[in-house]
Amino acid sequence: MHRTPTPRFRRSQLAAAVLALASITAAHADNAAPAARYVSASHASGTTTQLPRGVTPLHYIVSITPDAAASTFKGEAAIKVAVDAPTASITFNALNLTFAAAAIEGAGGSKQVTRKIEFDADKQTATVHFAEPVAKGEYLLRIDYSGKIGTQATGLFSLDYDTPQGRQRALYTQFENSDARSMLPSWDEPDYKATFDLNVVVPSNQMAVGNMPIISSEELGNGMKHVYFATTPRMSTYLLFFGLGDFERATAMSDGTEIGVITKKGALAQSRFALDESAALLREYNDYFGVRYPLPKLDNIAAPGRSQFFGAMENWGAVFTFEYGLLLDPAISTQSDKENIYTTLSHEMAHQWFGDLVTMRWWDDLWLNEGFASWMESRTTERLHPEWNTALSNVGGRESAMSQDALRTTHPVVQRIATVEQASQAFDGITYQKGEAVIRMLEAYVGADTWRTAVRSYMRKHAYGNTVSDDLWREVDAAAGKPVSAIAHDFTLQPGVPMITVGEAVCRNGNTRVRLTQTEFSKDQPDKKPLSWKVPVIASTVGNGKLATVLVRDGKATLNVPGCGALLVNAGQSGYYRTVYAPANTRALAHSFARLAPIDQLGLLADSQSLGLAGAQNLADFLELVKATPLSADPQVLGKVAASLGSLYEQYAGDPARQQAFGRFAVARLAPMMAQTGWEARAGEASSVATLRGHLIAILGDMGEPGVLAEARRRYAASEQDPAAMPAPLRRTILGVVAQHADAATWEQLHARAQQEKTPLVKNQLYDLLASSDDPALAQRALALALTDEPGVTNSPAMISRVSRTHPELAFDFALAHLEQVNARIDASSRSRYFPRLAAASAQPDMIAKLEAYAQAHLPAGARGDADSSVAGIKYRIKLRAERLPAVDAWLAKQAG
């Protein structure tokens, strides 16, 4: 639905309408404890709010005049509001804004200048008071204000980058989840949808970008122009976008929509893949959703730099993406980069429906945006690029979610969000990967066609509106003709991972009969009372291929499966649960492992490893599967074996003798894979082989395998004279091995390269490499470098984070010792996440005390989710090393004997 454009709002109109007021600034202390600020309430409708009800925005006319050099902007807003009952004040969100004037106009020209303006920095609100109560009706609230342009990717921010012509600065916005309030006074909650008219006064030689096409541009003289964008559809504030810079744009038409890609000048050629794939994706989504994309254009905007907390943002009609997630640079890009760009595109474009057209009512149901976009990205990649065989990666996403979900610090998919910081912390593996996995399980349960019917009905009924999860479940129940919502509630309203224990199988008359029991898989609470789920189970016997299904209720079920071979539960890996087999069946599956489908090989490896590490079964069972994996297995299965061995190798860190013993086994298993894959790409090889090659080099390099180290160093040295020695698909991997094992002279060489590099994508990678050294002294140098101006404000926090992967204690102690400087490089709403993540890879008991002390001193209780998760992860890692690795040692000794 398109609304008729509202008459444009010009700067002179506001000045004539209001009297100047004293400047009142909404101060926001850098070191404030933010999570204590927002105590939410629930509206009578059940919608959470942090604002008083009774005044509703209908339409915004916003004029912005940025001064990029001064990092400030001036703004004017005319907001059409509906007042439900007489009131003498109106409260809305505002953050770091200075108000110069405000007034309210009613029908017939009646007008009141505000009597007083109050700011609440803790609640991030402003309240305008009037001398006389405003009656029920519709009004125009006018505000003249100014604000700041930040340097981190939040609110209206700037990104600086190098070009052959010198340093350039571009402006962008990032408003999710609650930062529109820092560029415009607004009702900055997802349920307050409105339409927007944005206009900007900007340099004539720069390109301005918004959600909608430009409808007019007026030259003002003195090198400035006034640009007006068309009216948006009804949408939430966090989806508003504005960009400005020395850009260029390429376009194509797809299904009647203009598709565009916008880059800094000189980089447009690198966007061709993104442009072509966007056109195909739009056609696919128009068909799948049954509701056509409603805006006249859809741009993908590539920006230099990076954030520690997101890679892209689904602003309606103007998707923001950092360059590494959108551009293919032939000098450095790999097959993995290409596939990652595609998944980013497909994820953000899916949001144009799930999130933009239909938006969750409050952040409790964030998964309605992110879980569905993640599922849609996977589904669509499988459909449009089957040659990548990305269906296998679904197992990895599910495993990532289960790893978090099996700790005591987990949370339900639908969770209670009471603060802005809690909303920020909700962007995690439970919301994304578990949400995606639950959708995949339910789709498999009801059937793909039934699921699509439900999604289409959901889109039609709730377009331009806000929803909660039950709005979707009603459509699924109706389409399926059975109460799917009962299963959905179990998996979304309570946390944790079901565990299905498979009893002894009995084969009679060509069928296998087995008893299933449901408990709960936990990594750090083995004795907890299990929750109960209704679990859809799909099973088969190896060699038969026929599937049997059952719904496990009340903790038990009996399953009858055609055939009498080894029993495979969760066949096809659509289920979100762990599976534990009786010993005889475990051995039978190991013997039949080479005959399993690749996705089931991945699932069996993942279950066996996780169950073994948690003590739910013998870890030797996993190692036997590793031995049973043939070299002819799918490259992604070989990659899983390599990654698992690499992970176990890292668990031995700090114990050189035992680590070397495990390393000898791991290298012996991986070396034949490397020999088979080789260093040189072969004509016509599958894309997954190219990805496997990079993984093997990186993992063997991490283990210090002499042959890989020597070849990486040889190629690095030869590349000075022969660039082909480090081909683009391996350049980053080779440099990574060299940097990880660098001496001081090599580190200085890499540093000099980083200083001289002008291409942002390459420059970012080089500074990341400088922070990846195994040598603590060089890691310390990288940390010191991170706090200088040299790397750039977005690389600085990334470098500290990179050091923390290898040296978590060093990175955390350094960041805490330089708290003020690090805080200056992290946006305020993300600090509760950044510092705990620096400690997350530790396995040292004293880190627990340090992290808990940090949380106590700097984080109120409502903002400690990431800190608690990091502590839980450290405790589990300590337990794993003490209680699980001895089983690996014993198995290795037995193999040697």
N, C-alpha and C positions, 0 to 999 in steps of 0.2 A: 504494500500500500504506500503510495506517495501522497504527501500532503502538499497543498498549494503553497508556494513560497510566500513567506511573510515579508512585508515591506522591510527593506534593508535599514539597518540602524546605523546612523553616521555619528561620528564623534561629536559634532557640533550640537546635536540634539540633546545630549545629556548635559552639556555645559549650560544650556539655556534652561534646562528643566529643574536644576537643583542649585542650592546655595553651597558654597564651600564649607566643609566642616573641618575641624581640627583633625590632623592625621592621627589615626589610632592604629597601632601595629599589633598584629597577633604574634606575639613573641613565642618562639618555641625553643626552649633551652636544649642545647646539644646533648647534655647528659641526663635529660629527664628520663624517668622510668616510664616508658610509653604504655606498657600493657596495663597499667593501673587506670588508664584514662577513660576507658569506654565501658561503662556498665550498660549493657543493652536492656531494652524492655521489649515486651511482645505486644503488638497491636491486637485489638480484639479479634482481627481476622487470623491471628496466629503468626503474622509476619514480624520478624525481629526488626527493631529499629533502635537507633541511637539518637533519634531526633524526635521532638514533639510532633504529634500528629495534628492535623487540622488545617495545614496549608500544603497544597500540592502544586509543584511546578508543572506547567503545561507546555511551555515553549521558552527557549533561551535564544536571545540575540546577543552574541558575544563578539566584541572587537578587541583585538590584541595588537599592540605595537611593541615588538621586541627590540631591545638594544643588545645585540649579541656581544659586542665588545665589552660593554659594561656589566653583562650578566644580569640585566634587569628587564622588566617589561611594564608597560602600562596597559590597563584593561578597563573596559566598560561593559557592563552587562545590563540588559533589559530583560527581565524574567517575567513572563506572564504566569501568574499564580491564581489558583482557586482557593478562596478562604471559606472554610466550612462553617465557621461560627465567629461572631465578633471577637476581635483580639486587639490588644494594644501593642503586641510585639510579634515578630516573626524570627524564628531561629533556623539557621541553615549551617552547612559546613564551610569552613574557611581555615586555611593553614598558611602561615607565613605571608599573609596579605596585609597590606596597609590600605585602609579605606580613607578616601578623601571626601566623598559625598555619597549620600543615599537619600532616596525619596520614593514615595509610592503614589501612583496615579490611578484613579478610578474612572468609571464611565462618566462622560460629560465633562472631562477635564479636571475633575477634582484632584487635588494634590496635597500631600503632606511631606515635608522634609523631616527626616528622622530627628527625634528629640535627643536620643542617646544611642550609642553603639557599644555593646559589651562583647568582649572576646573571652572565650574560655580555652586557653591553650591546651589543657589536659583533654578536653572533649573535642578539640579542633572544631569549635563552632563559633559563630558570630550571631548576636541577637540585636536586631534593630528595634528600637522602641519609638512609638509615636505619641504625640500629645493627646490625640483622640483615638478611641478604638476604631478599628477598621471593620466595617460591616461585612456580613456574608456577601460573597460575590467574586468577580474576577478583577484582577488588578495587574498593573505593570510595576514591578519593583526595579528601580534603576539604581545602579551602584557604580561609582567611579573609584578605581583602586589601582594599586601597583603591587608588584611581586618580584621574586628573585628567580633567575635561571640557574639551575643547579649544574653540577658536573657529574653526578651519578645518574643512572638511568631510572629516574623517578620524577614525576611531575613534568614540568617543562625544563628540559636540560640541554646542554651543549656537548658535542663531541668534537674534539680537535683531531686533525689527522695531517700527515705530511703528504705533499705532492711535489713533483719536480719543480713546480712554480712557487713552492713555499707552503707555509702552514695555512690550513683552512679550518673554518669552524662551521658546523652545521647544527641545527636545532631540531629536536624531536620531542614528542610527549610519550609518557608511559604512565597511565592512570590506574591500572589494576594493581591492588584491589581498591585502594581508597586515596588516590592522589589527584583526582580531578580538582579537588578542593584547593590545591596549591596553585592552580592557574585560574580558576573562576569560582566565585561564591556559588554554591550549588547544594542541592539535596543529593549528596554523593553516596547514595545507597542504591543497589541494583533494582529495587522495587519501584523507585521513583523514576519511571521512564518518561521521557519528554522528547520533543523535536528540537533541533538546534539549527540556528543560522550563525555561521562563523564567518567573520571577515577580519582581515589582517592588513596592517600597514607595514610594508617590508621593502627592502632594496629592490630596485627595478631589475637588476641583473641576476636576481636569484629566483629559484622556483619555490613557490608555496604549494603545499600539499595538504589536503583535508580528506575527510570521509567521502565527500561528494565532489562532483566536477565543479570547476570554476565557471560561474555564470557571467561574471564581468570583471574587468580589471581597469582601473582608472589611474592614469599617470598624475602624480601630485607635484612633480618638479623636484629639484634637488636630489635626483637619483632615487626617489621613493615612488611607490605605487600602492593603491588600495585595492585589495583583492577580495572578491565576494564569492563564497561557495554556496551551492544550492542547499536547500533545506534537507536535513536528514530525515529518515524515517523515525518513528518513535523508538527510542533506545535508552539504555542506561548510560550514566555519565562516564563510567570507566571505559567506554568504547569510543569516546570522542578522540580525534587525532588531529595534530597539526605538525607539519614538518617544514623546514626552510633550509635552503642551502644552494650550493653550486652543483645542481643536479642535472641529470638528463634522463629521458624516459623513452622506453620502447613499448609499443602496444600491439595488440592483436584482438580480433573479434572472436567471441565464442558464444554461441547460443544467444546472440543479441546483446551481449554484455561486452564492454570494452575492458579487456584485461591489460594491465600495465605492470611494468617493472621499472623502478626508479633507483638509480645509483648515483654516487658521486661521479663527476665527469671523468671520463677515461676508463670506467669500469663496466660500461654497458654491455660490451661484448661477452663478459663473463656471466651475464644474466640470461643468455639465450635458452639454456636448459630449463630454467625456472619459468620463463615465459611460455615456452611450448607446453610444458607439463601442466601449468596452471589452466591453460585452455582446455586440455583434455579432462582435467579434474572437475572443472565447472560443469562440463557436459554430463559427467558421471553423477555428480551430486544433484544436479537438476532432476535427473531421472530417478535416482534412488529416493530422495526425500519427497518427490511428488509435489514440491512447492518450488517454483523457480526462484533463483537468486533475485532479490527485489531491487537492488541498486543499479544505477546505470553503468557503474564502473567498479573495478576491483583492482587496486594497486597492491603490489608487494614492494615495500621500501627497504632497501639494503643500507645498513648503517655501519660505519667503522666502529671498532671498540667491542666491548663485551660487558656482560653483567655476571655476577656470581649466582644470580637467582633466576634468570630466565634467558631464553634465546630468541623468542619471538612473541608477538602479541597480536591478537585477532581483532584489532580495531576494525569496525565495520567499514568495508570498502577501502581500507588503508592499512593493510597488515604490516606491522613493523617487524623486521628481522635483522639481526646482526649479520654482517657480511659472510661470516663463516658458515652460516646456515642458509645462504641463498645463492652465493656466487661460486662458480667453478673456475679456479685459476689454473690454467694448464701447467703452470710451473710447479704447483705443490699439491693439487687436488688428487684424491684417491677414489677408488671405487666406493669405499665406505663413505667418503664425503658426498659423493653423488647420491647414494641411497639415503643418507641423513638429510640432505637437502630436500629430497622427495618426501620423506616422512614429515619434515617440518611444513612443507607446502600443504600436504594433504591434511595434516592436523589443523593448521590455522584456517584453511579453507572450510573444513568441516565445522569449525566454530561459527562460520557465517550463518549457519543454521542453529547448531547446538551451542547456544551462548549468546549470539547476537539477535537472531530472529526470535528465538525462545530463550529466555534468561532465567536462571534460578532466582527464586524470590529473595533468598538471603544466602550467605556464604556457607550455611549448614549443608546445603545441597550443591556445593561447588562441583562435585563429581558429575552432576548432570551436564556440566560443560566439559570438564577435563577427561573424565573416564570415557565419555562417549566420543570425544574427538580422538582420543588415543585408539579406541576400538575402530573408529571409522578410518583412521590413517592406516591401520594394519589391514583391515578388510580391503581397502581400495588399492593398496600397494600390491597385495596378493592378486587382485583382479586385473589391474592394468600393467603390472610388471611381473608376470609369473616366472620369468627367467631368473629373477633374483631369489626365488624360493624363500621369501621372507616369512612365510607362515611358520617356519622353524623358530624364528626369533620370538614368537609369542611365548614360548616356554621360558625364555630368559626374562621377559617382562613379568611373567607370573612369579618366577623365582625371586625376583627383586622385591616384589610385594610381599611374598610369604616370609622373606627374611626379616622384614620390618614387622610384619603382622604376628610373628611368633614370639616377640618380646613383650614383656609386661607393659611397656610404654606405648603400645599400639593404641589405636582408636578406631571406632566404626567408620565405615565409608561415609555415612551421613552422621555428622558430628555436631555437637553444640558449639557454636562460635559466638563468643560474647565480646571480643575485642578485635580491633583492627590487626593487632599483631598475631592473634590467633588465626585470623583469616589469612595472613601472610604465611603462617606456618602450615596451613592446610594444603598448600601446593606441594604435596609429597607423594611418595610411592603408593600410599593407600588410596589417595584420591585418584591418581592417574592409573597405575598398573593394576591395583586390585579392582578398581572400578571397571577397567577394561576387561579383566579376566572374568569378573562376574557377568558382565554383558555377554561375553563369548560363551560362557557356560549356559546362560539362559537362552541364547539364540540357538545353541545346539539342542537344547531341551524342547523348544517349541517348533523349531524349524526356521530356516532362513526366510522363507516367503512369509510366514506368519509374523515373524519379527519385523520385517519391513512394512507389512500392513499396519502394525501397531505404531511404528515410528512415523509413518505418513499421517496417520490419524492424529497423533500427538502434535505434529507440526501444524497441521491445518487448524486444529482447535485452539492452539495457544500462540499463534503467530503474533508478534509484537507485544507479547505479554510475558508474565512471570509465572513460574511453576515451582512445585515441590515434587519430590520423587514419586509420591503416590499418584500424581497426575499421569505419569508415564505408566505406572503399573496397572492403572485402570484400563489403559488402552491395550496393554499386553494381555491382560486377563480376557478382555472382550475378543481380541483377535484369536487367542488360543482356545477359548472356550473352556478354560480350566484355571484354577486359582494359582497362577504363577507368582502372584504377589506374595504368597505365603513363603515360598522359597526365597524370593528377592529380599523380603524383610529379614530373614535369618542371616543373609550374607551381607546386608548393608546396614542394619540397625544394631548389630553386635560385632565386636572385634574378633580376631583370632582365625586360626586355620583348622578346619576339621581334619581328622586323621581316620582313614578307613583301614581297619585291620582285616585282612583276608584270611579266613580259616583254612583248614586242610581241605583241598579240593577232592571231590569224589566223582569219578567218571562212571556213568552207567548208560548203556544203550546209546552211545555216541554223544552224550551230553555231559557237561561238567556242572556239578551242583556245589555251591559254596556258601558259607555263612559269612556275612559282612557285619562288622561292629564299628560304630562311630565313637571315637573319643576326640581328643584335641591335641594337636601338635604344638609344643611349646619348647623354646630353646632355653628359657631361664626359669620356668616354673613347672618342673616335671610332675609335681604332685598336686597341681591345682585341680579343682573339680571341673571337669570338662563342661563346656557349653553344649547345647544341642542344636543341630542344624537338620533341615530337610535337604539331603544331598542327592542330586541326580548323578547316577553312576552309569557309565558305559563301559562294557568289557567285551573281550573276545579271547579266543584261544589261538595261540600262535599256529599259523598254517591253515586255519579255517577261514578267517576273514569275516565271518558273519558276526554282527554285533548284537549284544543283549543289553537291555537297559532295566534299571530299577531305581526307585526313589527310596533312599534310606530314611526311615522315619523313626523317631523315638529311639534312636541309637542302634537300630538293627534292621537287617533285611536278609532275605535268601535270594540268591541269584542263580539262574539256570542259563548256561552258556552253551551254544552249539560247539561240538568238537571236544577232543580229549587231550589236546596238547597243553603246553605251559599256559597258565592263565595270566592274561594281561588286563589289569584294571586301569580305568581311565584311558582306554584306547582312544587315540586321537588327541589326547591331552587337552580337552576342552574343560575339564573339571577343575575347580579350585579346592584341592584337598591333597594331603599326603596319603600315600599308600604303603602299608607295611604287609609283607607277605610272610606266610609260614616258610620255614627254612627250606623245605623240599621245593617249593615253588620258586624261591629265590634262586636256588641252584639251577632249576630248569630254565628260568629266564636268562641266566648268565650263559648257559650252554646254547640257547637259541638266539642270543643277542644279535648276531649278524643277520638274522632273518627278519628282525623287526623293522617296521617303517622308521625312517630317520627321526620323525617327530617323537615316536615312542622310545627310541633309543635316547634321545635327549631327555625326555621325561623320566625315564628309568634312572639315568645317570644323576639327574638333579635330585630326585627323591632319595636315592641311595646315599649320595654325598651329604645332603642336609640331615637325613635321619641319623647317619653315622656320626656326624659332628655333634648332634644334639644328644647322642647316647641312646636313641630310640631303637637302633639296631647296630650291628657290628660294622665299624668303618671298613673292615677288611672286605666286606661285600662290595663296597664301592670300588676299591682297588682291583678287585677281581674283574669288575666290569670294564675298568680302564684297560686291563690286560686283554680282555675279550674283544675290544673294539678293533675291527680290522682296518688296515690301511686303505681298503677300498670303501670305507664308510663315507657318507656325505661330508664335504668339507666343513659344514657347520657342526657336525658331530665331532669331527677331529678338533675343531676349534674349541668346543666345550671341554674336551679332554685336556687340551693344552691349558685353557684358562683355569680349570680345576686344579691341575698340578701346579700351576703358577701360584694360585691362591694358597694351597697347602705349603708350598715352599716359603711363602711370606710368613706363614704362621710360626716358622722356626727362627725368625729373625731374633738375633741376640744369643743364639746357641749355634756357633759356627760348625762344630763337629757334627751335630745331628742334622743341621741344614745341608751340609755337604753330602751326608749319607742319603738323604732324601733326594737331593739334587742329582746324584748319580743315577738313581732309578728314573727320575723324571726325564733327564736328558736322554737316557737309553730308550725311553718310550717315544720321545719327541724327535730325536735325531732322524729316524727313518721317515717321519712325516716331512721333515725339512728337506731331506734328500729327494723324496718323491716330488715335493712341490717346487724346489729349486729357487734360486735367486732371480732367474730371468723369466718373464712372462712368456707363455707359449701362445701361438696363434690359435684363436678360437676357444681358449680356456674359459670356463665358467667364471662369472664375476665372483662367486664365492671362493674360488681358488685364489684369486688375487687378494681377497680379504684375509684368507687363511695365511697366505705368505707373510703378510705384514704382522699378523698376530704371532706366528711362530718365531719370527726374527726378534720381535720385542720381548717375548717370554724367555726365549733362550738367551737373549742378551741380558735380561734381568738376572738370570741364573749364572751369568758369567761364563757361558759356554765358550771355550777358547776359539773354536772355529768361527762362530758367529761374530765374536768381538773382533777377531783379526780381519774378517772380510768387511765388516762395517767400517773399521778404521781405514782399511785400504781404499775402499770406495770414497770415503770422505776426503782422504788426501788426494786421490786421483781427480776428484771433481774440480779442483782448481784449474786443471788443464783440460779435463774432459767432462763436461756437464752430464754426459750420458752415463757416467759412472754412478750417479744418483738419480735414476729416472724418477719422474714426478710421483708415481704410485708408491715409491719406497723412500723418497727424500726425507719425509718427516720421521719415518721409522728408523732410518739409518742415523740421522742426526740425533734421534732420541737415545739410541744405544751409545753413541759417541759421547753425548752430553752426560748421560747417567754415569759413565765410567771415566769422565774427563779428569785430566790433571789440571794444574793451575794454568799452564800455557794454553791448553786447548780451550779452557773456559774463557780465557782472555780473547782468543780468536773468535769464539762465538759472540762474546760481548761486543767486539769491534763490528762484527756483521750486523748485530742488532742496532747499534748506533748509526750505521750507515744506511740501513734499509729504509726505503720510502714507501713500500707497499704495505698498508696496514695489516692485511692478512698474514703476510710473511713476518712482519715485525712482531706481531703478537705471538706467533709461534716461537720465535727466537728468544723472546724474554721468558716465555714459559719453559723453554729448554734450559735456560740459565738457572732456573729454580728446581731442576730435576736431578741434581747431582746426588750420588750416594755419599759423597765426601762431606762430613759435617762442616768443615771449614769453608768449603765452597757454598754450601747451603746458607751458612751465616752471611757470606758476602752477598748472596742473592737477596736475603732478607733486608740487609742494609740498603742495597740498591733499590728495593721496592719502595722505600720511603723517600726516595729522591724524586725530583720532577722528571727525570729522564725517561722512565718507561711509559709515562702517561697515566692519567688518573684511573683508567679502567684496567690497565695492566697491573697496577700496584697490588690491589687486593687479590688478583688472580695469582700473582707470583707467591704471595704468602700462603695461599691455599695450596699451591703446587708443592711447596716445600713441606707442607703438613702431611702430604701423602706418604712421604718417606721418613720425615723427621717430625712427627706430630708434637712431641714434647718441646723441641726447639722452636717450632713455629708458634705454638701457643704461648710459651714463655716470652718470646720476642714480642708478639702482638700485645700481650698484657703489659709488658714493660713500656710499650709505646702506645698506650691505649688512646691517648688524645689524637695522635697522628693517624692511627689506623681508623679511628672513628670518623675522622675528616674525609676518609676515602670510601666510606660505606654509608649508604643512605640510612637514615635513622630507623626506619621501620624494619630494616633487615639485620640490625646488629644482634638481635636476640637469636639469630640463626647463624651468623657468620662465625662468631667466636667458638660456640660449641662444636661446629663442624671442623674447626682446626684441630680439635682434640680427638675427633671421632676414630682415627686409625690407631690410637694408642693401645698398648696392652700393659701399661704400667700402673700398678695400684695407686701410686701417689698422684697420678693424673686425675683420678676420681675425686680426690680431696680438692685439688686445684680447681677443677671444673665446678664442683659444688660450691666452693668459696666464691668463685666468679659469679655464679648464678645468684647466690645469696646477696652479694654486694651490688649487683648491677641489674638484676632482672626480677620484677615482681612475679608472684606465683603464676599468674595467667600467661606469662611469656616464656615459660621454662620447658616447653615441649621438646625443642631440639636439644637443650641441655640434658634433660632426662633421658632422651633417646641415646645420646652419646655416652652417657654414664652406663646405661644398660648394655650398650654394645661393647664397651671396654670390659665390663664385668664378664660378659659372655666370652670375649676373646681370652681373658685370663683363664677362665674355667676350661675353655677348649684346649689351651696349651698344656694345662696341668693334667687334664683327665682324658683327653682324646688322642693327643699325639703319641702317647705310649703305645696305643694300639697300632698306629702306623709303624712305629719302630719295631714292634714285635713282628708285624707282617713282613717288613723289609728283611729282618733277620731270618725269618723262615724262608724267604725267597733265596737269600744268599746261601742258606744251608742246603 
